[in-house]
Amino acid sequence: MLISLIGVAGAYSLVYFFIKNNEKIMILVSFAAGSMLGVSFFELLPEALEKHANVNSIMQYLVIGFVLFLLIEKAFFYYHCHEENCDRHVSVKLVMVGDTVHNFLDGVAIAATFLTNPTLGIATTIAIIIHEIPQEFGDIGVLLHAGYSKLKALVFNLISGLSAVLGGILGFYYLSKFESFIPYILAMTAGGFIYIAAADLLPEVHEQSTTRTKISVHSVAIILGITMLWLLKKLVAE
C-alpha cells in the first residue's frame, strides 16, 4: 500500500505542478519510453538471470513476452478500437498491463525478502519505492497524452499499483509454489516493456518531434529515463 501511494502520489505531484501543456506531456512520454527500457535491461532481466542460470531460456521468454504484448495489442485493436485516438488508448492499455504485472512482482519480492530477513525486506521496500516514482511519472505522462484527466490518470495508476498488495499476499503464503515461475514472468515482462517502448511510445515520439529542437529535447528525455533507472539500480546495489 505504501509503495502504491508514494509512487503514484509522488509522480502525480510532479506532473500536477510542472506539466501544463501537451508539448511537455510528450516529453514525459519520451521519458516513459526510456524508463521502460531502463527497467527492462537494468532490473527485470538481471533479476531473471540471477534467479535462473540458463541464459538461453530467459532470452526465449523475453521474446515470448515481446510477441505476447504484440498479440495483446492486436486483440485490443480488433475488439475495442472504435474510438478517437485509438492508437493512444491501446498504448495506455498495454502500459497498464505491463505495469500491473511489474507491480505484482514487486509485491512478491517484498514478501520473499521479508520472509528471509526483516531488515532485507525493509531495504527491498525502500529500493522499490525509489525506482517506482520515475516509472509512475512516465506512466502518468502516457495517460495524459492519451487524453485522460489528471484525476483519472491518478486513479488508473493507483489501481495498477495495488497489484503489489496482491503480489505481497500471494508471495507471503504461496511463494514456494510459484517461485520457479518468477524468472520467466520477469523475462516476459521485460519483453513486454521493450515492445511498448519500441513499438508504441517511440514511434509516437518521432511523429510528434517535427523540429530539431523537439527531436533533441525528446532524445534527452529518453536518455534521461534510461540513465535514471541505471543510476537508481547502482544506488540500490551499493
N, C-alpha and C positions, 0 to 999 in steps of 0.2 A: 504493500500500500504506500509506504514511504517513497519508494523508488518511482512509482507511478505519479504521485503528487509532485515530487520535487522535479522530476524530469519534464513533465508536461507544463507545470506552472512556471518553471524557470524559463523554458523555451517560449512559452506564451507571453511572458513579461517582456522578453527581448523583442519579440515581434510587435507587441502592442505599442511599446514606447518608441521603437526605431523604424518600423516599416510602415510607410504612409502611402505608398503608391505601387502600381503593378510592376514598374520597372525595377524597384527594389525587391519586390517579391520574386522576380525572375532570378535575382542574384541568390536568393535563398534556394531556389530550385537547383541552381548550379552547385551550391554548397551541399545540398542533399545528395546530388549525384556523386560528388567527391567523398562525402562521408559514408555512403553506401559501399563504395569501392574500398575505402579505408577499413570499414568494419569487416568486410569480406576477407581481405587479404592480411590484415594485421590482427584480427581477433578470431573470427569464426574458423577459417582454415587452419591456422596454427593450433587452435584448441582441438579441432577434429583430428589432426595429425598426432597431437600429443596423446590423445586417448586411443588412437588406432595406428599401429605402426605401418600398416600396409598402405603406402602412398598411392599405388595404382587404384586400389579400391576406393579411397577417398576421392581421387580425381574423377572416377567414374560417377560417383554420386554427386559431385559438383556439376558435371554435365547433365545428369538426370534432373537436378534442381533447375538448371537453366532451361532445359526443354519443358519441364513441368510448368514453369511460370509462363513460358510461351503458349502452351496449350490452355492454361487458365485464362490468359489474356484473350485468346481467340474465342474461348467459350463466352467470356463476358461480352465481347463484340457481337457474337452470334445471337445471344439470348437477351441482352439488355441494352444494346446500342441503338436507342431510338430517341435520344435527347440531343440537345445542342451541346457543343464542346465534348463530344463523346470520347475523343482520344484522351482528354484530360481526366474525365471521370473514370475511365478504365485504368489509367495510371494510378489514380488515387486508390482504387480497389486493390491493385497489385501491391502498392506500398503498404496498405493496411494489412494485407495477408502476410507479407514478409515480416513486417514489424511485430505482428501478433505472435508469430512463431518465435521470433527472436526474443521477445519479452518473456514468453513461456519458458524458453531455455534459460534465461537469466534467473527465473524463479527456481528452476531445477538446480542451477549452480549454487544458489544461495542455500537451499535445503541441504545439498550434498556437503558443502563446506561446513555448515553449522553442525551437521551430524559427525563430521570428522573432528572439528575443534571450534568452539565458540569464537575464539579470537580470530581464527581464519575466516569464519563466517562473517564477522563484522568487517574485516578487511575487504572481503569479496563484495559485500553490500556497498561499501564506500566506493570501490572501484567501478561498480556497475552504475552507481549514481553519477559519477564523473563523466563516464562516456555516454550516458543516456541523454544529457542535456543537449549537446550538439546534434545528436541524431534526431531528437524530437524537434529541435529548432528547424532542421531541414524538412522534416515531415510536415510540420505546420505550414511551411512555405509552399509545399506541393499542394496542400489542401486549399490554401488561399488562392493560389494560381488557378485552381480548378473552379473557383467561383464560390467556395464555401465561406460563410461568415466566420469571423474570429471566434465567436462563441461555439459554432458548430465544429470548427476545426479543433477547438479545445476538447469538446465532448468526445469526438471521434478518437482523438489521440489518448484521452483518458481511458476510454473503453478498451483500446488496444493495449494500453499499459497494464490494465488489470489482469491480463492473461498471465502476468508474472505471479500473481497471487495463486492462480490455479496451478501453475508450474511448481510453486513452492509447496503447496499442499500435497500434490501428487508425488513430488520428489521426496518429501518427508516420509510418506507412508509406503510408496511403491518403487523407490529408486532402484532397488536391487532387481526388480522385474523388467525394467525397460532401460537400464543403464547402458546395455550393449548397443542400443539403437541410437544413442545420443550422437556419436561421431558422424553417423550417416545423416541425421537430421541437421547437424551443424553444417555439413558439406552441402546439403541440398539448399539450406537457407542461404548460404554464401552464393551458390549458383543463381538463386532467385534474385538476390540483391544485385548481382552483376548484370543479370538480364534487365532489371528495372532501370539501372543506371545507364547501361549501354544502348538499350533498345527504345526506351521511353523518355527518360529525362534529358539525356544529352542531345538527342535529335530535336527536342523541344527548345533547348537552349540555343542550338545552332540556328533554328528557324527564327528565333527572336533576336539573335545577335546580328543586326543589319549594318552596323557601323564598326569601324576599327576600335573605337572606344569601348563599345559594348562587348565586342569579342574579347578584348584584353581584360575587362572587368570580370566577365563570366569565367574566363580562364583562370584568373587569380582566385575566384571563389571556389572553383573546382579543386584547384591545387591546395587551397586553404582547408577545404573539407577533408582531403586525403591526409594532409600534414597534421592536422589537429588530432585525428584518430591515431596516427602514428606516435605523436608526442604523448598522448594520453596513455597509450599502451606501454611506452617506455617508462613513463612516470609510475604507472601502477606496478610494472615489473620490478622497478627499483625499490 
